[in-house]
Amino acid sequence: MTTIRHSFDKDVNQISEMTKELKAYEVDPKVKVVILKVAIIDGIVMGGGAGLSMHGRFKIVTENTVFAMPETSIGHFVDVGASYFLSRLPGFFGEYLGLTGTKIRGADMVACGLAIHFVLSKNLHLLESALDKVTSSDTNTISKIIRKFEHKPKESEAENRPEKWILEAVKSMKSACPISLKISLKSIREGRSQELDQCLAREYNIFCHIKRRTVSNDFYEGMRAMLLDKDKNPQWEPAKLELVTDEMVNRYFSRVDEDDWGSLQLPARSNLVDAMRPRL
């Protein structure tokens, strides 16, 4: 059995390297089982990194972990299956994370259910060595190994500053793209009653409209202001939440009106993969 694990950080090239490894394993007759379900997050995880790790069966965080979904600040929306894993968090915590882009640490991720295990960073090499010796895809076996290295995280500091987080959330949403906020909110709420494949298909559909500028140019404007010119002053259109109509939002959830366009079709999943789906 071959186990692939990954520690997500700022280097986005790691994702393409993982893809190359997986393709190589697909054609290697010596490889019988490939497990891509143990996500070791020892650093910053956002965007594509969150998409790869949050859907794993085993999500391990450390004292160095920082998680966020900041897409609304650049005129985008929470994608990579976020409408699935955020919608399953307690209460409306998923909406809070998705709309504000708030950063949370490893301890908070365990507390809210985004992560399952907390391991000190200094012990990760021992954990990885133990996992390397696994010869079974049995989830109970893997869980027992990880639990041997678990550590009780320190209590979050958020409890000591109840008013500050509210002010920060309001400030963040005021500066975010109005249409992105409404798209993200609707997507997360729809995801609450849908399976992962349905969420991914809907998010693909939304992005197709964003890429085609069906309703707004905000994604390109956000990229310009925040990542290219870096003037940090995007000119959103519409500029206010009250100017974003339901009709505008609903267009992102409609079929793309082009003859050569097709909805997202995912390949059938094996019984092994189904058995190891994330428990959120």
N, C-alpha and C positions, 0 to 999 in steps of 0.2 A: 504494500500500500504506500502511496505517495501522498504526503500532506503538504499543502501549500498554505503558508501563513503570511501575513503582511502587516507591517507597522506603517501607518499612514502619517506622512508629514507634508512639508511644503513642496516636495519634489513631485510634480504632476507626471513626470516621465515614468514613475513607478507603475502607473496604471497600464501604460503601453507595454512595459516589460512583463507584467503579469499576463497580458494577452498573448504575448509571444510564447511564454512558458506553457500556457494552457493549450495552445494550438500544437505545440510540440508533443505534449502528453497525449493528445487525442490520437496521434498516429503512432505512438510508441507501444508496440505489443507487450512490452514488459510491464507496463503500468496497468494495473487492474482496477484500482480505485483512486480517485482524486478527491480530496476533501478541501473545499474552499469555504469552510464554515467556521473556522476559528479566526476571529478578527482580533488582533492585538493592536490596540490603539495607544501608542505611547508618544503623543504629541498632538498637533493640530489636525482635526478632521472636519472638513467642510466640503460641500459640493460633491464631486465625484467620489472622494474618499468616503463620505458619509453614505453614498449610494452603495458602495461595495461592502462596507462594514456593517451597517445597520440591519442588513437583511441576513446576516449570518446567524447560525444557531447559537454560537458561543461568542459573546462580545466581552472582551477583557480590556479594562481601562487601568490607568495608573495615576499617580499624583501629577504627572505631566500632561495629562489629557485635557484638550480644550475642544469643545464641540460647538458648532453654530451653523445656522442656515441663513446666511445674509443676503439671499438673492433679491429680496424686494428693494434693497438699497441700490441695485444697479438696473432696475427696470425689468427684472426677470421674475420668476416665481419659484416656489419650492418644488423641485422636481426630483429626479433620481429615485422615485418611489417614496418620497417624503410624505405624500398624502396618505400613504399606507401606515408608515411607522409613527408619524406624528399624531395621526388621528386616533391611535390606540393608547396614547398616554393618558394618565388620570385627568379627569375633569377637562378643562380647556387649556391644559399646559402645552399641548401640541400647537394649538393656534397661537399661543403666546410666543413660543419659540420661532414659529414660522413667520409671524408678522413683524416681530421686533428684531430678529437676527441676534438675539441675546446670546452671549457666550456663557457656557456652563462647564464646570470642571468634572473630572471623573467621578468624584463622590456624588455630585448631583445627578449624573447620568445613571448611577446605580439606584439612587433614591427614587427616580421617576420611572425607571424601567427601560431606559434606552440601552443600558449595559447590564450585564448579569454578574460579572466578577470584577473585583478590584484586587490588583496584584501590585506590589511595589516594583518600581522600575528596575531596581537592582537585582530582582529575582527573576526577571524575564528570561534570561539565558538558561536558568535552571528549568523553568517551565518548558521552554522550547526543546530542550534536550529530552525532557520526559515525554513530550508529545511526539518527538521523532521516533520513539521506540514503540509507539502504538501500532498494533497490527490488526486492529478492528475498527469498523466504522460505528460501533455501538455507542450511542450517545451517553449512556450511563457510565461506560468505561472512561470516556473523555472527560465527563463531568467530575468524576472522582479524582482524576489526576489534577485538574485545574483547582479543585477545592483544597488540595494539599498546600497550595501556594497563596491562597486567599488571605487578604489582610483587611481588617476593619478600617475603613477610611475615617478621617477626621470629619466632624460635623461641618456642614456648609456654613460659610459666613453670611449667607443671604438672610438667615433668620435674624441677624443682628442689625440689619439695615432695611426694615420693611418699607420705609417711605422712599428710599433712594431708588429702588428697583422700579417703582411706579413712575417716578419722574423720568428715569432713563428710558422706560418703555414708551412713554408718550413722546419724548423727544425723538426717539428712533423712528416711530411711525409717522411723525410729522415731516421728517426729511425723506422718508421712503417714497417710492413711486406709487401714487394713488391707485392706478389701475392694477398694479402688481399686488397690492394689498387685497383688493377685492377678488382677484383671480385666485390668489393663494388661499384665502379664507374659504371660498366656495369649493375649491379642489380638496382641501383637507376635510371639509364637512362631508363631501360626497364619498371620500375615501373611507370614512368610518363604517360604511355598510358594504364595502366592496373588497374583493380579493386583490392580492398584489398584482396579478396580471391585468386586471381591469384598471387599476390605478396607473400602471405604467402605460397602458394604451391611451388613457385619457390625457396623461401628461405629455405624451408624444404628440397628441392631437393639438394640445394647447401650444406647444413649442412650434409646431408647423405654422400656426397662425402668427406667432410672434416673429418668426423668421421671415414670413411673407409680409409683415407689416400690415396685416389685414385691418387692424383697428388703430394701432398706434406705432409710433417710431421710438417709444420710450426705451426699449432694450438697447438699441443702438446709441441713443443719447446717454443712457446710463453708463455704457461701456466707455464712451468718449470721455465723460466727465470724471468717472471714478478710476478708470484704468489706463486710458491713453493720454489725454491732455492733463488729467489729474487736477483740474481746477476745483473739483469737489462741489460743483454748482450746476447740477443737471436741471434742465428746463423741461419739466414734465408736462405732458399734454394728454389729457386734462391735468390741470395743476392742483385741483382740490378733489377730495373724495366725493363731495356732493355733486360734482360735475360728471362723475363716472356713472353712467346709467346701467340698469340691469341689461338692457339690450346690448350694450357694448361688451359687458362681461360674458353674456351668453354666447356671443359670436365665437369666443375662444373655445367654447365647449361644443361647437357645431362641427359638422364634417367640412373639410376643406373642399371648396368648390373648384376642383381641377381634375381633368380627365385622367391624368397620369398619377394622381395621388392615391395611396392606399393606406388603410389603418394599420397599426402595428400588429404584427402576427408573431407571437412567440412560439418557439418549438415546444413540443410536449416534454414534460419533465418526467424523469425516471422515478420509480418507487423510492429509491434511496434518497434522492433529493427531496421528495415530498416528505419523507420521514424526518428530515433534518431542517425543515422550514423554521424560521424564527418564531419563538413563542412570545408574542407581544400582547 
